[in-house]
Amino acid sequence: MATFTEIPIISTFVQALLFGLYISTFLHALRWLVFLDEGWALRSHINWSLLIITCMIFVLMAGDLGYSFLYPIPGLKEDEREIDIFVLITVTIENLVVVLADSVLIYRCWAVYGKNWHIVCIPLLLWLGGICSLIAYIGVFSSTVMNWPPTAAKYATADLLTEVFYVITIILNIYATCCKTSTWSKHVFRFVTRVIAESGLLYTFTSILLLITFILSAISWEDYLLVEEVCSAVNFSMLGVAFNLIIIRVAKQRVSTEMVEESESHFEPPKKSHTRLRIAEGRHDEHDSLITSDVEDVTDTE
């Protein structure tokens, strides 16, 4: 079993490895946001709100990783108060990233459904509930750090608020992902790949694992602390990766749709039509007859 000083080193190592994966998806997403679909010319119209959120998430994730390298120091000094201060800062940063990513997920759900506010009422309420639980967590844990030594009740309250936050996040991700994918093809393979590509299951699965480790750690703290720290590092990294995958997936889908529409516009077959002739018989004289032709285009209903 890993010692108390080894646990933060292991979790930081895992987070650093996965941060490399996040960087690759971040640069790829940045390319789709800033440059044209073909070439490296800047876009004339950049989605600044999405670009700013993407960069904010990058700064927060990089800052969290950098701060995590300091995690072993309080453990070596066996300073429990410094450890709690570190936990407060890192949890706040990580949950802020969750709030930002969920806001984009709700926006995607809203856009897919034609900007229908009725669809996103539940996700918005869940999102606001997550923000409230985060604020409450910061308040409770701050009072714990300032009023040292802490009580077991305050630790329990902080843990409960963290669990509530992740339960809300899991429900929100499942709901929003199902809303987005339900408007697309019903083919099973494409449905599954699009759900995974939209990253709902990717982040939701790691969040569920983290929630389980929170519960187990509350039961037996010493036995499951390492698992909790590693799952927390994996979940946080997967959040950034999932967010970038959404941007990449949407951009590629847009390009594919534009190419199909352009192809159809160039090679669109002529519309089928029927010609209906109506012959009106009139008075015939000894030289000729009167024939009236009425030509109507009737749309083919086949």
N, C-alpha and C positions, 0 to 999 in steps of 0.2 A: 504494500500500500504506500502511495506517495505521501511524503511528509507535508506539513502545512506550508513550508517554504518552497517545496518543489511544485505544488499544484499551480500557482500563478505562472511559473516558468513554462509548464506544459501547455496551459491554456493560451498563453501569449504566443508560443511557438505555433500552435494550431491556427490561431487568428492571423499570424503573419503569413503563413503559407496560403491561406484562403484569400488574404488581401491581394496576393498576386493575381489570382483568378478574377477578383473584383476589378483590379486595375485594367485588365485586358477588356472586360466588358464595358467598363467606363469609357475607355478610349474609343471603342467601337460605337457606343451610343453617342458620344460627343461628335463623332464624324457625321452621323445621320442628322444630328441637330443643327450643326453649324454649316456643313458643306452641302453642295448640290448632290442629287442622287448619282450623277455621273461626273467624275472629275473632282477637282479640289477647289473649285471656285466657291466663294462664300454665298450663302443663300441671301436673296434680297429680302425675304420675310422670315425672320427667325422667331421661333416660339420662345420668347424671353422668359416667360414664367416657368416653363418646363426646364429650360436651360439653367436658370438660377437655382431651382430646387435640386437639379442633378448635381450642380457644383457644390451646393450647401451640404448635400449628403456626402459627397466626396471629402469635403473639408472635415466634417464631423467624424467620418470613419477613419480618416488619416490621423486626426487628433486623438481619437480613442485608442488607436493602435500605439501611437507615440506615448500616450500616457500610461498604457498598459505595461510598457517596459519598466516603469517605475514601481509596478505592483509588488515585485519581490522585496523591495527595500523595507516597507513596513513589516513584512513577515519576518525578515531577518532580525529586525529590532524588536519584534514581538510587541509592537505598539498597536493595541486593538483600536484605539481611537483613530489613528492614522489609516488603518485598514478600512474602518467605516467611512471615513471621509473619501477615500478612494472609491469605495463601492457606490457611495452617493453620486459622485461625479460621473463615473462610468455608466451607471444605470440611467442617469438623466440624459446623457449623450445618446445612448443606445435607444432609449424610448423616444427621444426627439426625432431620431431617424425614422423610427416606426411611424410616428405621426405624420411626417412629411411624405413618406412612401404611401401610406394609406390615403392621404389626400389626393394623390395622383390616381390611385386605383379607383377612388370614388368618381373622380372627374372622367376617367375612361368609361366607367359604367354609365355615367350621365350622358356622355357624348354618343355612345353606341345606341342608346335608346332615344335618340333624337332630342336630347336636352329636356327629357321628361323628369320633372322634380319629384313626381310620385314614386318613381323607381328608387331614387336615392334617399328617400326619407329615412328608412331604417339604417342604411350605412352611415348617414350623417349623424343620427342619434348615437349610434355605436361609437363613431369617431369622437364625438363630443364627450361621451362617457369615458372613453380612453384618456382624453385630455384631463378630465376631472380626476380620474384615478391617479394619473401621473402627478398632478399638482398636489393631491393629498399625500402621495408617497413622499414627495420632496419635503412637504411640511412636517410629516411625522418623522422621517429619518433625520432631517435637520435638527429637530428638537432633541432627537436621540443623541446626536453628536455634540450638541451644545450643552445638554444637561447630562454630563457624564458623572457616574456610570449609568448606563441605560437599564431599563426594566425589560423583562421578558415579554411583557404585554406590548410594548412599543415595537419590538422586533417582530412579534407575531402579526401586528397590524400592518407593518411595512411589507412583510411577506404576503399577506392576504391581498393587499392592494396591487402588488406585482402580479399575483396570479389572476386577479380580476382584469388587469390590463391586458394580459396575454390571452385570456379567454375571449375578451371583446375583440381583440385583433384577429384571432382565429375565425370567429363567427363572421366578422366583416370581410375577411379575405375569401371565405367560402361563398358567401352571399354574392359579393361583387363579381367573382370569377364566374359563377354559374350564370349570372345575369348577362355578362359579356358573351360567353360562349353559346348561350341558348339562341342567339340571333344568327348563328352561322350554320354551316352544313351539318346535317344529321348523320353523316357517315361516321361510323364508330372510330375508325383509325384517325381521321382528320380531327374529330372532336377531341380525342385523347391527346393527340400531339399539340393541338392548339391550347388546351388547358395547361399542359406542362410548359409550353412555350410562353404562355401568358404568366407563368410563374406562380399561379395561385397555389398549386399543390407543393411546389418546391419550398416556398417559405412557410406555408401552413403546416407541412409535415414536420419541419424542424422546430416550429413553434410548439407543436403538440408534444414533441419529445422534451423540449425545455420545460414545458408546464409539468410534465410527469416527473422530471427530475427535481423541480421545485417542491413538489408534494413529498417525494421520497426523502429529499434532504431535510424537510421539516420534521419527518419522522425519525430519521437517523442521520444527523448532520455529518458525523465523521465518516460514515460509510459511503455517502453519495456526493460529497463536496467536489471531488475530482470530476465525476460524471457531469455534475451541474455546470461547473466552470467550462468544461470542454464543449458541452451542448450550447452554452451561452455564446461561446466564441464562434461555433459553427452557425448558429441561428443568426447572429448579427451579420456575419459575412454573407450568408445566403440572402439576407434581406437586400443588401446592396446589389448582389448579382441578379436577383429576381427583378429588382427595379429597372436595371439596365436592359435586361432581356425584354421587358415589356416595351421599352422604347425601340429597341432593335426590331422586334417582331412587328410592331405597328408600322414602322418605316418600310420594312420589306413588303408588308401586305399592301401598303399604299402604292409602292412602285409596281408591284405585280398587277394591281387593279388598273392602274393607269396604262400599263402596257397592253392589257387585254382590251380595254376600251379603245385605245388607239388602233389596235389591230382590227377590231370590229368596224371601226369607222372607215378604214381603208378598203376592207374586203366585204363590206355589207352587201348581201345579195339584193337584187331588185325585188320590190314587193310584188307578190302575186296579185293579179286582178282578173276579174271576169268582165267580159264585154257583153252587155245585154243589148240586143237589137230589138227595137219595137217597130214594127211595120204598120203604119197607119194607112188603111185603105181609104182612099177618097174617090171622088168622082173621076171616072176615066173618060177622057175624050178620045176621039179617033186617032190622035197622034201619039200621046204618051200617057203615063200613069204617074201619080204623085207618091213618092216613097219618103217617109220621114224616119230618120235614124236617130235614136236617143241613146247616147253612149254614157254609161255610168260606171264609175270605178267602185267596185264593191270589195271591201277588205276580205281577204281569205280567212275563213273561220276554222279551217282545218287544224 
